Amino acid sequence: MFSRIMYICSFAVAVLLSSCSNPKNTFTIHLTVENSPGPQAVSLIGKDYGQSPLLLDTATITAGNNTCTLKTVTSMPGIYSITFEKDGRYILLSNDEPVINLSVDWNKFSDYSVSSPASTSLKSLLITFNGFLHDIDVIRKDTTQNHSDSIRIERKAQIEKRTNDAKQYLSQFTDTTKNPAVAIYALGILQQQQNDSAIMKPLIERLVTRFPADETVTSLNKDYGAWLKKQHIVATGNAAPLFSLPDTSGHVIPLESLKGKYVLVDFWASWCAPCRKENPNIVKAFNDFKEKNFTVFGVSLDKDKQAWIDAIHKDGLVWQQVSDLKEWESVVVALYNIEGIPYNVLLDPEGKIVAMNLRGEALHKKLSEILTPATVR
């Protein structure tokens, strides 16, 4: 899926500094690097909650001087990235101590030593989680189409188990780590793996109970609540939000004009490779079910009109297509809480949402289930 960067609780790269209403404290990192491959710049990077990464300080290490000091001011617990010029390597730290000593051997980079309990906890989190990812990757690489069905089924079960083990570990870590910023970081990784509100919401609520004075936790709880409220608007059983957009000829077509049919509202774009890959499946679904009171309504997040039109013709998309040519600024993005494409919603003849994000065989299976003689008008 092609995704925008969404900041609901995705803190997977970095850094939570907080409101300027709190007292400022100096945060200092004394860095020593052994066996550095020549002179290189080192950066201290931070990111306010929901904002872009922010360069806070820089220094240089050389063969003759392999130590440096990086400083910034902080007001709340956060996560910081020490980023190296060579290879783009980085180390994540937390500011639980005002002064931190960080020692790195370039030839044993992941075995760095840091004098910070929260940073040590963060290191443990990353090593353990990356271990799960490594196990899953090994199983996948060791499974080919030449293996029997029984072996592939067994390997799939192994992957599912390791994936579930990783999610359980992230949940437990979030509930037990003593630093709120590190807990939020773990929660962000979990959200990328499984954005299930039944799991995420209780975890966030427990963070609020454990860290009631932390402004970032408070902001996260507020933002996640607002996000959940939006999700309930675009949900199975609810009426689909209405909109009207121009087609390729400039004629404005309202979604409501298709009421009375089962409609797959398909959000895509010419530049989206996964969308283009999915288009043959949608074409097949359209051809298989178009005589059963079913159609597709294509909504593009394109900006280049000609590229949009060319893709329509090349992929054989013969159903109605609309776009305001505003990419991620399109009115439908906020209306349908679109975080990535391809994405679709299936509507019944009354305009209510039947299902969401159907792809591949799942789309054909769902259409076969609902487009029975009793439902087709």
Secondary structure, DSSP 8 states (H G I E B T S, - for coil): -EE----SS--TT---B--TTS--EEEEEEEEEES-SS-EEEEEEE-BTTS--EEEEEEEE-SS--EEEEEEEESS--EEEEEESGGG-EEEEE-SSSEEEEEEEGGGGGG-EES-HHHHHHHHHHHHHHHHHHHHHHHHHT--TTS-HHHHHHHHHHHHHHHHHHHHHHHHHHHH-S-HHHHHHHHHHHHHH---HHHHHHHHHHHHHH-TT-HHHHHHHHHHHHHHHHHHHSSTTSB----EEEBTTS-EEEGGGGTTSEEEEEEE-TT-HHHHHHHHHHHHHHHHHTTTTEEEEEEE--S-HHHHHHHHHHHT--SEEE--S-GGGSHHHHHTT--EESEEEEE-TTSBEEEES--THHHHHHHHHH-STTT--
